Amino acid sequence: MSNSPSGIPPQALQLPNLNATLGALEIGLVMSTLLLGIAWAQGYTFFSRSAKELTQEPRHVLFVV
C-alpha cells in the first residue's frame, strides 16, 4: 500500500456506507423539525397572549428569536 502525496491513506478518503447512516439522518431530521416546531409554537403563543402589552421586553425576545 502506498500513501497518497499528502500522507493520508486512500482508505481514509472513502465515503461511509450510506445504508448505515440514512436511518440516523432521518431520525435527526425528524427530531430537529419537531423541536423547531415546538419553538415556533411557543413563540407564537407568547406573542399572541402579550400583544396588548407589547413593551420593550418582548421586542428583545423577538430580536433573539
Backbone as JSON Lines, residues from 0, in Angstrom:
{"i":0,"aa":"M","n":[0.83,-1.19,0.0],"ca":[0.0,0.0,0.0],"c":[0.87,1.24,0.0]}
{"i":1,"aa":"S","n":[0.58,2.1,-0.9],"ca":[1.33,3.35,-0.94],"c":[0.46,4.48,-0.42]}
{"i":2,"aa":"N","n":[1.09,5.42,0.18],"ca":[0.37,6.58,0.68],"c":[0.22,7.61,-0.42]}
{"i":3,"aa":"S","n":[-0.83,8.4,-0.31],"ca":[-1.01,9.49,-1.26],"c":[0.02,10.57,-0.97]}
{"i":4,"aa":"P","n":[0.23,11.5,-1.9],"ca":[1.24,12.54,-1.68],"c":[1.01,13.36,-0.42]}
{"i":5,"aa":"S","n":[-0.23,13.49,0.02],"ca":[-0.49,14.3,1.21],"c":[-0.26,13.53,2.5]}
{"i":6,"aa":"G","n":[0.03,12.24,2.4],"ca":[0.28,11.44,3.59],"c":[-0.97,10.81,4.17]}
{"i":7,"aa":"I","n":[-2.12,11.0,3.55],"ca":[-3.38,10.41,4.01],"c":[-3.6,9.12,3.24]}
{"i":8,"aa":"P","n":[-3.83,8.0,3.94],"ca":[-4.07,6.75,3.22],"c":[-5.38,6.81,2.42]}
{"i":9,"aa":"P","n":[-5.44,6.14,1.27],"ca":[-6.66,6.2,0.44],"c":[-7.91,5.7,1.14]}
{"i":10,"aa":"Q","n":[-7.78,4.78,2.1],"ca":[-8.95,4.26,2.81],"c":[-9.62,5.35,3.63]}
{"i":11,"aa":"A","n":[-8.87,6.34,4.07],"ca":[-9.44,7.41,4.89],"c":[-10.28,8.36,4.06]}
{"i":12,"aa":"L","n":[-10.08,8.35,2.74],"ca":[-10.81,9.27,1.87],"c":[-12.11,8.69,1.34]}
{"i":13,"aa":"Q","n":[-12.41,7.43,1.66],"ca":[-13.62,6.8,1.16],"c":[-14.83,7.27,1.95]}
{"i":14,"aa":"L","n":[-15.96,7.41,1.26],"ca":[-17.2,7.81,1.91],"c":[-17.77,6.63,2.7]}
{"i":15,"aa":"P","n":[-18.49,6.91,3.79],"ca":[-19.1,5.81,4.56],"c":[-20.26,5.19,3.78]}
{"i":16,"aa":"N","n":[-20.63,4.01,4.18],"ca":[-21.76,3.33,3.57],"c":[-23.04,4.08,3.94]}
{"i":17,"aa":"L","n":[-23.74,4.62,2.95],"ca":[-24.93,5.41,3.23],"c":[-26.09,4.58,3.77]}
{"i":18,"aa":"N","n":[-26.11,3.3,3.47],"ca":[-27.19,2.46,4.0],"c":[-27.15,2.4,5.52]}
{"i":19,"aa":"A","n":[-25.99,2.58,6.11],"ca":[-25.85,2.52,7.56],"c":[-26.14,3.87,8.22]}
{"i":20,"aa":"T","n":[-26.17,4.96,7.46],"ca":[-26.32,6.28,8.06],"c":[-27.63,6.97,7.72]}
{"i":21,"aa":"L","n":[-28.38,6.49,6.76],"ca":[-29.61,7.18,6.38],"c":[-30.66,7.13,7.48]}
{"i":22,"aa":"G","n":[-30.73,6.06,8.23],"ca":[-31.7,5.98,9.32],"c":[-31.43,7.01,10.39]}
{"i":23,"aa":"A","n":[-30.17,7.13,10.76],"ca":[-29.8,8.13,11.77],"c":[-30.04,9.54,11.25]}
{"i":24,"aa":"L","n":[-29.78,9.77,9.98],"ca":[-30.02,11.08,9.39],"c":[-31.51,11.41,9.4]}
{"i":25,"aa":"E","n":[-32.34,10.44,9.07],"ca":[-33.79,10.68,9.06],"c":[-34.32,10.94,10.47]}
{"i":26,"aa":"I","n":[-33.86,10.18,11.43],"ca":[-34.3,10.39,12.81],"c":[-33.87,11.77,13.3]}
{"i":27,"aa":"G","n":[-32.65,12.17,13.0],"ca":[-32.17,13.5,13.38],"c":[-32.96,14.61,12.72]}
{"i":28,"aa":"L","n":[-33.31,14.43,11.46],"ca":[-34.1,15.43,10.75],"c":[-35.5,15.56,11.34]}
{"i":29,"aa":"V","n":[-36.13,14.44,11.65],"ca":[-37.47,14.47,12.24],"c":[-37.44,15.12,13.62]}
{"i":30,"aa":"M","n":[-36.45,14.77,14.43],"ca":[-36.36,15.34,15.78],"c":[-36.08,16.84,15.74]}
{"i":31,"aa":"S","n":[-35.19,17.28,14.85],"ca":[-34.89,18.71,14.78],"c":[-36.08,19.49,14.25]}
{"i":32,"aa":"T","n":[-36.83,18.91,13.31],"ca":[-38.04,19.57,12.81],"c":[-39.09,19.67,13.91]}
{"i":33,"aa":"L","n":[-39.22,18.63,14.71],"ca":[-40.16,18.65,15.83],"c":[-39.78,19.72,16.84]}
{"i":34,"aa":"L","n":[-38.51,19.81,17.18],"ca":[-38.07,20.83,18.14],"c":[-38.24,22.24,17.58]}
{"i":35,"aa":"L","n":[-38.0,22.43,16.3],"ca":[-38.21,23.74,15.69],"c":[-39.69,24.11,15.71]}
{"i":36,"aa":"G","n":[-40.56,23.15,15.46],"ca":[-41.99,23.4,15.53],"c":[-42.44,23.78,16.92]}
{"i":37,"aa":"I","n":[-41.89,23.12,17.92],"ca":[-42.23,23.46,19.31],"c":[-41.77,24.87,19.63]}
{"i":38,"aa":"A","n":[-40.57,25.23,19.19],"ca":[-40.06,26.58,19.44],"c":[-40.93,27.64,18.77]}
{"i":39,"aa":"W","n":[-41.34,27.4,17.53],"ca":[-42.21,28.36,16.83],"c":[-43.57,28.46,17.53]}
{"i":40,"aa":"A","n":[-44.12,27.33,18.0],"ca":[-45.41,27.36,18.68],"c":[-45.31,28.14,19.99]}
{"i":41,"aa":"Q","n":[-44.22,27.98,20.72],"ca":[-44.05,28.74,21.95],"c":[-43.92,30.23,21.67]}
{"i":42,"aa":"G","n":[-43.18,30.58,20.63],"ca":[-43.05,31.99,20.27],"c":[-44.38,32.59,19.85]}
{"i":43,"aa":"Y","n":[-45.15,31.84,19.06],"ca":[-46.46,32.31,18.62],"c":[-47.38,32.51,19.82]}
{"i":44,"aa":"T","n":[-47.4,31.53,20.73],"ca":[-48.25,31.63,21.92],"c":[-47.85,32.82,22.78]}
{"i":45,"aa":"F","n":[-46.55,33.03,22.96],"ca":[-46.08,34.13,23.78],"c":[-46.52,35.47,23.19]}
{"i":46,"aa":"F","n":[-46.32,35.66,21.9],"ca":[-46.64,36.96,21.31],"c":[-48.13,37.16,21.09]}
{"i":47,"aa":"S","n":[-48.89,36.08,20.92],"ca":[-50.34,36.26,20.77],"c":[-51.0,36.6,22.1]}
{"i":48,"aa":"R","n":[-50.43,36.12,23.21],"ca":[-51.01,36.43,24.52],"c":[-50.55,37.77,25.06]}
{"i":49,"aa":"S","n":[-49.38,38.24,24.64],"ca":[-48.88,39.51,25.18],"c":[-48.91,40.61,24.12]}
{"i":50,"aa":"A","n":[-49.75,40.5,23.12],"ca":[-49.81,41.51,22.07],"c":[-50.35,42.83,22.6]}
{"i":51,"aa":"K","n":[-51.23,42.78,23.6],"ca":[-51.82,44.01,24.14],"c":[-50.79,44.82,24.91]}
{"i":52,"aa":"E","n":[-49.89,44.15,25.56],"ca":[-48.92,44.83,26.41],"c":[-47.5,44.71,25.85]}
{"i":53,"aa":"L","n":[-47.36,44.92,24.58],"ca":[-46.07,44.8,23.92],"c":[-45.17,45.94,24.35]}
{"i":54,"aa":"T","n":[-44.22,45.62,25.19],"ca":[-43.29,46.62,25.71],"c":[-41.9,46.31,25.2]}
{"i":55,"aa":"Q","n":[-40.92,46.9,25.81],"ca":[-39.53,46.72,25.36],"c":[-39.06,45.27,25.52]}
{"i":56,"aa":"E","n":[-39.48,44.6,26.58],"ca":[-39.0,43.23,26.84],"c":[-39.39,42.25,25.73]}
{"i":57,"aa":"P","n":[-40.66,42.17,25.3],"ca":[-40.98,41.24,24.21],"c":[-40.27,41.57,22.91]}
{"i":58,"aa":"R","n":[-39.94,42.84,22.69],"ca":[-39.19,43.17,21.48],"c":[-37.8,42.56,21.52]}
{"i":59,"aa":"H","n":[-37.21,42.54,22.73],"ca":[-35.91,41.89,22.86],"c":[-36.03,40.39,22.63]}
{"i":60,"aa":"V","n":[-37.11,39.8,23.11],"ca":[-37.32,38.37,22.89],"c":[-37.48,38.1,21.4]}
{"i":61,"aa":"L","n":[-38.2,38.95,20.69],"ca":[-38.38,38.79,19.25],"c":[-37.05,38.92,18.54]}
{"i":62,"aa":"F","n":[-36.2,39.83,19.0],"ca":[-34.89,40.01,18.39],"c":[-34.04,38.75,18.54]}
{"i":63,"aa":"V","n":[-34.13,38.08,19.68],"ca":[-33.36,36.87,19.92],"c":[-33.89,35.73,19.07]}
{"i":64,"aa":"V","n":[-35.22,35.64,18.94],"ca":[-35.82,34.57,18.15],"c":[-35.5,34.82,16.71]}
